[in-house]
């Protein structure tokens, strides 16, 4: 068709019919970039594409790496001014931005922005990891292997926001460098570097998904803590160390042929009660018009956990069953704690998630599920106290939420009693508040891109939750010793565990590696770290060239 005045024909107009819902609502053209279109990235909102199943055959190339605008801006500002741009994060060692490559600096800024936003809302202590991050970042400023562990952790979180091979490769590369540096630091373990070793061990354990890696990291972290206790080392992570010390009832490390412990009827009753509490929360959210997906996923997860705990599967299989919960524990709370989406209802949802982690410790004692218990009790009680202060100050909308909090608080208190240690209890609903907390809005709002994690929804079908009819085995008492497996050749002469929050069983399918790679000083005389040699694989291979499947295999 000719154009006006007989000119050249007009170009045909093409519509984007597969654009995301957010762009359609704004009546703007969507570039259809999965899983986060550029328009949603620009407006710092979670793209609806994140909730759509991925069609691998039709999806565009995902190799590109998209940085959020605020990450790029903060990184550039930091480089230009050389002034620490996160005043909410108090570090005792400050990081030189010019010591990092640009992409690494942006990775660091990504994580620091997340932590800074949590800190601005007084929420830094409400996740299982962020309260430790200022101290960890301080050690990362001095120890490159800690910095690499932090960068890998940041890349892991970015991987929940955008599915990019570049992000995955960055996480693998930094993880390999961190493991190499940690191995070297352990050969010179002393009071001066003990906190940096513990920091790297913690951060690496937060990223572990495979059972074999998890068991090694848990065994290693406990070994480091025990050495620090025996040496009376002064630690910036003393609160974390003390929390692990109270979990003394975890079972000993099982053998590879270990038969998993069957839960007792009391444990199943607790599980049933947890499902009922979640269903009450689901009904409340439905009445208020809030999103039910996270709670519904949690209900289905708990129901299916009953089958996994009673089916006699291996510890490795149990660990795999808990994978969705571990992902939720680290990333799901961020969706409810950002400055744009904080609400008292969000605190209740997070508390129920943490309570499920405590219940899993009862069902899966053989795989170290108690490790999460020590990390979730204090946040549950702090969130309960915040609701109390809101109710005591006359906020009538919080009364129903206080009732919903009784379940998680009861679960946390029961966990404390079984562990023989009690934190300061949260106050009653009635009374005069002693501290004023920030005001939060109940109005729904759109989370920023930084706080938008993947749904990680397990495909679980709802099922009835029957009780056991037959008597279950009793849980074995704590053994004084741990597994003799070494963690990065950690020195442990005459090692006797003082109590384990984990139970690092060896996987039945674990490959046995040549023992000549690791010398064990616990079978010789006095410990002399200078006698230990680096594992031979680390010498000729650059960490970034190590395949992901080899990053931990090289160490054991």
C-alpha positions, -999 to +999 in steps of 0.1 A: +000+000+000+014+034-010+021+059+017+007+095+018+014+115-014+022+083-033+054+077-015+070+044-005+047+019+012+044+020+049+062-006+070+037-031+084+030-028+121+040-058+142+025-064+177+042-082+205+018-110+214+040-128+238+050-098+260+049-100+297+018-090+316+035-060+332+043-045+298+008-052+286-007-033+316+015-003+308+007-006+271+044-006+262+063-029+238+080-058+256+113-070+243+104-106+255+137-112+272+134-142+296+132-144+325+133-107+332+124-083+304+143-050+301+113-029+309+107-047+342+144-045+349+143-007+342+114-002+366+130-026+392+101-049+394+098-087+392+089-096+356+059-120+352+081-141+330+097-154+362+065-173+370+061-188+336+074-223+326+104-220+303+101-234+268+137-244+261+131-248+224+117-213+220+135-193+246+161-168+233+198-169+241+204-165+278+241-160+277+238-122+283+241-108+317+218-080+328+228-057+357+202-037+375+205+000+371+211+007+407+239-019+408+257-002+379+252+032+394+265+023+428+295+005+414+304+035+392+299+059+421+321+038+444+349+037+418+348+074+412+346+086+448+364+057+466+338+062+494+320+032+509+285+036+495+267+014+520+267+034+553+240+011+568+266-017+568+292-010+594+325-028+585+357-027+605+377-033+573+367-014+541+370-028+506+391-012+479+368-012+448+398-010+425+410-043+437+381-060+420+372-065+383+342-046+372+318-076+371+331-087+405+326-052+419+290-053+406+285-087+421+296-073+454+273-042+450+244-065+443+248-083+476+255-052+495+224-035+481+203-064+493+219-062+528+217-024+530+180-024+522+175-050+549+195-029+573+176+002+565+144-015+576+160-030+607+156-064+591+192-076+589+186-101+617+154-116+602+171-139+576+192-169+583+223-153+568+223-115+566+231-108+602+266-122+597+273-104+565+288-072+578+315-091+596+320-115+567+324-085+543+350-071+567+371-102+565+365-103+527+383-070+525+415-086+538+412-123+527+407-130+490+393-165+496+365-150+518+358-124+490+355-152+465+331-170+487+310-138+490+310-132+453+299-168+446+271-163+471+260-131+454+261-148+420+240-176+435+213-151+445+215-134+411+208-168+396+174-168+413+166-135+396+178-142+361+187-175+344+220-168+328+249-191+320+272-162+327+260-159+363+263-197+369+299-196+355+308-167+377+294-186+408+314-217+399+346-198+392+345-179+425+335-210+444+365-228+431+389-199+440+373-198+475+378-235+481+414-233+470+421-203+492+404-220+522+425-251+517+456-230+519+444-210+549+437-241+569+473-252+566+482-220+585+452-221+609+458-197+638+440-172+660+446-144+634+430-162+605+404-183+623+375-160+618+383-157+581+383-195+578+350-197+596+335-170+575+344-187+542+332-220+555+298-206+565+293-188+532+303-218+511+280-240+531+251-217+523+256-224+486+260-262+488+233-282+471+248-317+468+247-340+498+284-349+497+295-313+496+270-304+524+282-331+547+319-321+542+311-284+548+291-291+579+317-314+593+344-288+585+325-259+600+320-278+632+356-288+633+367-252+629+343-241+657+356-268+680+392-258+674+383-222+681+366-232+714+395-253+725+420-225+717+398-199+734+400-178+703+383-144+704+358-144+675+336-118+658+312-147+652+309-157+689+271-155+688+270-179+659+294-202+677+274-202+709+242-210+689+259-241+675+271-251+709+237-257+723+226-282+697+241-312+715+214-338+709+221-343+672+229-379+664+264-390+655+276-391+620+261-422+604+281-447+584+275-450+546+252-480+553+234-461+580+196-467+581+178-434+586+160-428+619+122-432+617+102-404+633+081-412+664+044-406+666+050-374+686+070-361+657+042-369+633+018-351+656+039-320+655+040-323+617+002-326+615-001-295+638+022-276+615+001-284+585-030-272+603-013-239+613-002-234+577-038-240+565-051-214+590-025-189+576-036-198+541-072-190+550-062-157+565-043-147+534-071-157+512-095-135+531-072-105+529-066-110+491-028-117+494-008-141+473-012-177+485+015-194+464+043-195+489+022-208+517+005-234+495+039-246+483+050-249+519+019-269+528+025-294+500+062-296+510+054-305+546+029-331+536+054-348+512+081-346+539+061-371+559+066-397+531+103-390+528+109-393+565+091-427+568+101-444+535+135-456+546+153-437+519+190-429+521+204-398+538+214-385+504+179-389+491+165-372+522+189-343+516+176-340+481+140-339+493+149-309+515+164-289+486+134-267+480+132-257+517+169-247+518+164-225+488+133-209+503+150-203+536+177-182+520+158-163+493+121-163+500+122-139+530+138-112+508+105-109+490+088-098+523+115-077+539+124-050+513+117-014+519+089-014+493+072-046+505+076-049+543+045-058+562+035-075+594+018-102+574+051-109+557+067-114+591+041-141+599+047-159+566+085-159+572+080-172+607+059-201+594+087-209+569+113-209+597+090-231+619+089-257+591+127-258+591+125-265+629+100-293+623+122-308+596+150-312+623+127-337+641+119-356+609+154-357+594+179-358+623+204-379+603+212-352+577+219-322+599+186-305+596+192-291+631+217-267+616+188-246+603+171-247+637+199-227+653+196-201+626+158-196+627+149-195+664+161-159+671+144-144+639+111-161+649+113-146+684+123-112+671+094-111+646+070-121+673+083-093+695+078-068+667+042-078+664+038-076+701+050-040+701+027-031+673-003-047+691+006-030+724+008+004+707-028+001+696-025-013+661-057-033+660-048-049+626-021-070+643-043-089+667-052-116+643-015-119+632-005-124+668-028-154+670-012-168+638+023-163+654+015-187+683+024-217+661+059-206+651+067-193+685+056-225+701+077-245+676+107-223+684+102-227+722+099-264+719+131-266+699+149-246+726+136-269+753+148-300+735+182-284+730+184-274+767+188-237+760+163-208+760+167-174+745+149-145+761+113-152+754+091-128+734+068-107+756+031-113+759+007-096+736-006-072+763+015-046+780+035-015+773+061-017+746+096-008+757+109+000+722+094+016+692+099-002+659+097+011+624+062+015+608+054-010+581+026-009+556+001-036+550-006-024+515+007-048+489+035-034+468+058-046+441+092-059+453+123-046+437+143-067+413+170-072+439+145-088+463+127-108+437+138-144+439+127-174+420+096-192+432+114-225+432+081-242+435+082-280+440+058-299+419+041-316+449+006-330+448-014-324+480-021-356+500-037-366+533-014-368+562-019-401+581-001-409+614+022-439+619+004-470+632+036-488+642+061-478+669+090-458+656+126-462+665+140-438+691+166-413+682+202-423+692+220-401+717+249-379+708+282-397+704+313-379+716+330-383+683+325-370+648+332-387+615+369-390+608+364-374+574+387-345+570+374-311+558+400-294+536+426-312+558+415-293+588+438-300+618+421-320+644+446-339+666+428-360+692+396-344+681+365-349+703+333-331+693+317-309+719+283-311+703+271-310+667+243-290+652+247-311+621+249-348+613+271-352+583+266-386+571+286-399+542+266-405+510+262-442+501+272-432+466+302-412+476+333-419+455+364-429+475+394-407+465+430-416+467+439-410+504+474-400+494+460-366+484+454-357+520+477-364+549+460-369+583+479-355+612+455-369+637+472-402+634+507-389+640+523-369+668+520-331+674+502-312+647+526-294+624+507-275+596+540-269+577+540-306+569+508-304+550+510-300+513+485-285+489+464-310+470+482-317+437+452-307+416+454-271+428+489-264+416+486-266+378+449-257+373+436-222+375+404-222+396+383-205+369+393-234+345+381-261+369+348-277+358+320-272+383+317-309+391+354-308+402+354-278+425+348-298+457+360-332+445+395-318+443+395-312+481+387-346+494 
